[in-house]
């Protein structure tokens, strides 16, 4: 995944060129997009997390996996949630990098 910062359009916006990584495309074709993004938007992307219920379900499935108790359906759910979590982490990291900040 790649974000390229273009010329800042004032203190409250940035030009952002986004190119998704193959792992986050989920069957879609690669697209390169340049947008003028409000700084507030980039900051909100930098704080993306799984919703609490999805995060709790991920934790439960990881615990069941560690105990060797996952059903086939649960294993598929775990793989999907892990993939989603990884993609969110990559997008969040790129936004934080774009903002010139350190991860929390």
PyMOL commands that set and color helices and strands:
alter all, ss='L'
color gray80, all
select helices_A, chain A and resi 22-24+39-45+52-66+72-99
alter helices_A, ss='H'
color red, helices_A
select strands_A, chain A and resi 2-8+13-19+32-38
alter strands_A, ss='S'
color yellow, strands_A
deselect
rebuild
show_as cartoon
